[in-house]
């Protein structure tokens, strides 16, 4: 992941990164952070997963789709396609 704009550069308002993942790669474990994160899929297909009402949920999204993770919400993401997948995960504060 390469940060294009950091929290420091935006006065703590947001950050923007460019993320590329090989097939099957990603954050397979649930994690959370104080910043909200809206992930925009540019190429390939990402599977986003988390928990709702104590049950694991997941959804696959392709180019042009977006997924939002609320602050501190447990979530994860992986490349679920057979090609390198690329996305932009902008975050609102709380990320470098």
TORSENU-520683 format. One record per residue: residue number from 1; z, x, y of N, C-alpha, C in turn. Coordinates in steps of 0.2 Angstrom, whole numbers, plus 5000, padded with zeros to 4 digits. Atoms other than C-alpha are relative to their C-alpha. Layout:
TORSENU-520683
- pos, n.w, n.u, n.v, ca.w, ca.u, ca.v, c.w, c.u, c.v
- NUM, Z, X, Y, Z, X, Y, Z, X, Y
...
end
This chain:
TORSENU-520683
- pos, n.w, n.u, n.v, ca.w, ca.u, ca.v, c.w, c.u, c.v
- 1, 5000, 5004, 4994, 5000, 5000, 5000, 5000, 5005, 5006
- 2, 5001, 4996, 4994, 4995, 5007, 5017, 5002, 4995, 5006
- 3, 4998, 5004, 4994, 5004, 5000, 5033, 4995, 5001, 5005
- 4, 5004, 4999, 4994, 4992, 4996, 5047, 5003, 4999, 5006
- 5, 4995, 5001, 4994, 5005, 4990, 5059, 5007, 5000, 4997
- 6, 4993, 5000, 5002, 5024, 4993, 5057, 5004, 4996, 5004
- 7, 4995, 5003, 4996, 5039, 4984, 5063, 5001, 5004, 5006
- 8, 4999, 4995, 4994, 5042, 4999, 5074, 4995, 4999, 5005
- 9, 5006, 5000, 4995, 5025, 4997, 5082, 5000, 4993, 5003
- 10, 5000, 5007, 4997, 5027, 4978, 5085, 5007, 4998, 5003
- 11, 4993, 5002, 4997, 5045, 4979, 5092, 5004, 4995, 4995
- 12, 4996, 5004, 5005, 5052, 4971, 5076, 4997, 4993, 4998
- 13, 5002, 5007, 5001, 5041, 4956, 5076, 4996, 4999, 4993
- 14, 5003, 5001, 5006, 5030, 4959, 5061, 4997, 5007, 4998
- 15, 5003, 4994, 5002, 5021, 4972, 5050, 4994, 4997, 4996
- 16, 5006, 5002, 5003, 5004, 4971, 5042, 4998, 5006, 4995
- 17, 5002, 4995, 5005, 4999, 4981, 5026, 4993, 4998, 4997
- 18, 5006, 5001, 5004, 4983, 4983, 5016, 5002, 5003, 4993
- 19, 4998, 4999, 5007, 4987, 4982, 4997, 4994, 5000, 4995
- 20, 5005, 5000, 5005, 4975, 4987, 4983, 5004, 5001, 4993
- 21, 4997, 5000, 5007, 4980, 4984, 4964, 4995, 5001, 4995
- 22, 5005, 5000, 5006, 4971, 4989, 4948, 5002, 4994, 4995
- 23, 4998, 5005, 5004, 4970, 4976, 4935, 5007, 5001, 4996
- 24, 4994, 5000, 5003, 4987, 4971, 4928, 5006, 5003, 5004
- 25, 4995, 4997, 4996, 4996, 4981, 4941, 5003, 4996, 5006
- 26, 4997, 5004, 4995, 5008, 4975, 4954, 5008, 5000, 4999
- 27, 4993, 5001, 5001, 5027, 4970, 4956, 5001, 4995, 4995
- 28, 4999, 5005, 5005, 5030, 4962, 4940, 5007, 4997, 4999
- 29, 4993, 5002, 5000, 5049, 4960, 4943, 5001, 4995, 5007
- 30, 4999, 5004, 4994, 5056, 4947, 4955, 5004, 5004, 5005
- 31, 4996, 4997, 4995, 5062, 4954, 4972, 5000, 4996, 5006
- 32, 5000, 5003, 4994, 5066, 4948, 4989, 5002, 5004, 5006
- 33, 4999, 4996, 4994, 5068, 4954, 5007, 5001, 4995, 5005
- 34, 4999, 5004, 4995, 5074, 4948, 5023, 4994, 4997, 5004
- 35, 5006, 5002, 4996, 5057, 4946, 5030, 4996, 4994, 4996
- 36, 5005, 5004, 5004, 5045, 4931, 5026, 4994, 5004, 4999
- 37, 5006, 4997, 5001, 5029, 4936, 5019, 4994, 4995, 4998
- 38, 5006, 5005, 5001, 5012, 4927, 5019, 4995, 5005, 4997
- 39, 5005, 4996, 5003, 5000, 4936, 5007, 4993, 4997, 5000
- 40, 5007, 5003, 5000, 4981, 4934, 5010, 4996, 5004, 4995
- 41, 5004, 4997, 5005, 4970, 4938, 4996, 4993, 5001, 5003
- 42, 5006, 4998, 4997, 4954, 4947, 5001, 4994, 5001, 4995
- 43, 5004, 4999, 5006, 4946, 4952, 4984, 5003, 5000, 4994
- 44, 4997, 5000, 5007, 4949, 4949, 4966, 5004, 4994, 4999
- 45, 4996, 5006, 5001, 4963, 4938, 4960, 5007, 5003, 4999
- 46, 4993, 4999, 5001, 4982, 4939, 4962, 5004, 4995, 4997
- 47, 4996, 5005, 5002, 4995, 4930, 4952, 5007, 5001, 5003
- 48, 4993, 5000, 4997, 5011, 4926, 4962, 5004, 4996, 4996
- 49, 4995, 5004, 5004, 5027, 4921, 4953, 5006, 5000, 5004
- 50, 4994, 5001, 4998, 5044, 4916, 4957, 5004, 4995, 4996
- 51, 4995, 5005, 5003, 5058, 4903, 4953, 5000, 4994, 5005
- 52, 4999, 5006, 4997, 5059, 4885, 4958, 5005, 4996, 4995
- 53, 4995, 5004, 5004, 5074, 4875, 4952, 5002, 5003, 4994
- 54, 4998, 4996, 5006, 5079, 4889, 4940, 4994, 5001, 4995
- 55, 5005, 4999, 5005, 5062, 4889, 4931, 4995, 5005, 5003
- 56, 5006, 4995, 4998, 5048, 4903, 4932, 4994, 4995, 5002
- 57, 5006, 5003, 4998, 5033, 4897, 4942, 4995, 5005, 5001
- 58, 5005, 4995, 4998, 5016, 4906, 4944, 4994, 4996, 5002
- 59, 5006, 5002, 4998, 5000, 4903, 4952, 4995, 5006, 5002
- 60, 5006, 4994, 4999, 4983, 4913, 4953, 4996, 4998, 5006
- 61, 5004, 5002, 4994, 4974, 4914, 4969, 4994, 5005, 5001
- 62, 5006, 4995, 4998, 4957, 4922, 4974, 4999, 5001, 5007
- 63, 5002, 4999, 4994, 4948, 4927, 4989, 5001, 4994, 5005
- 64, 4999, 5005, 4995, 4953, 4917, 5005, 5006, 4996, 4999
- 65, 4993, 5004, 5001, 4969, 4910, 4997, 5005, 5004, 5003
- 66, 4994, 4996, 4997, 4986, 4914, 5004, 5006, 4997, 4997
- 67, 4993, 5002, 5003, 5004, 4913, 4997, 5005, 5002, 5005
- 68, 4994, 4999, 4996, 5020, 4912, 5007, 5006, 5001, 4996
- 69, 4993, 4999, 5003, 5037, 4919, 5002, 5005, 4999, 5005
- 70, 4995, 5001, 4995, 5051, 4913, 5012, 5005, 5006, 5000
- 71, 4995, 4994, 5000, 5065, 4926, 5018, 5004, 4999, 4994
- 72, 4995, 5000, 5006, 5075, 4931, 5003, 4998, 4996, 4994
- 73, 5002, 5003, 5006, 5065, 4921, 4991, 4998, 5005, 4994
- 74, 5002, 4996, 5005, 5063, 4929, 4974, 4993, 4999, 4998
- 75, 5007, 5001, 5001, 5045, 4933, 4971, 4997, 5007, 4997
- 76, 5004, 4994, 5002, 5032, 4945, 4963, 4993, 4999, 5000
- 77, 5007, 5001, 5000, 5014, 4948, 4962, 4997, 5005, 4996
- 78, 5004, 4995, 5004, 5001, 4956, 4950, 4993, 4999, 5001
- 79, 5008, 5001, 5001, 4982, 4959, 4949, 4999, 4996, 4994
- 80, 5002, 5003, 5006, 4977, 4946, 4937, 4993, 4999, 4998
- 81, 5007, 5000, 5001, 4959, 4950, 4937, 4998, 5006, 4996
- 82, 5002, 4994, 5004, 4948, 4963, 4928, 4997, 5005, 5005
- 83, 5003, 4996, 4995, 4943, 4971, 4945, 5006, 5002, 5004
- 84, 4995, 4998, 4995, 4953, 4980, 4958, 5001, 4994, 5005
- 85, 4999, 5005, 4996, 4961, 4967, 4969, 5003, 5002, 5007
- 86, 4998, 4997, 4993, 4964, 4969, 4988, 5003, 4994, 5004
- 87, 4997, 5005, 4996, 4976, 4959, 4999, 5003, 5003, 5006
- 88, 4996, 4998, 4994, 4985, 4959, 5016, 5006, 4996, 5000
- 89, 4994, 5003, 4999, 5003, 4955, 5016, 5004, 5001, 5006
- 90, 4996, 5000, 4993, 5009, 4952, 5034, 5007, 4998, 4999
- 91, 4993, 5002, 5001, 5028, 4951, 5035, 5003, 4999, 5007
- 92, 4997, 5001, 4994, 5039, 4944, 5049, 5006, 5004, 5001
- 93, 4994, 4996, 5000, 5052, 4958, 5053, 5003, 5002, 4994
- 94, 4996, 4998, 5006, 5063, 4966, 5041, 4996, 5005, 4995
- 95, 5004, 4996, 5004, 5049, 4977, 5033, 4998, 5006, 5005
- 96, 5002, 4994, 4996, 5045, 4995, 5039, 4995, 4999, 5005
end
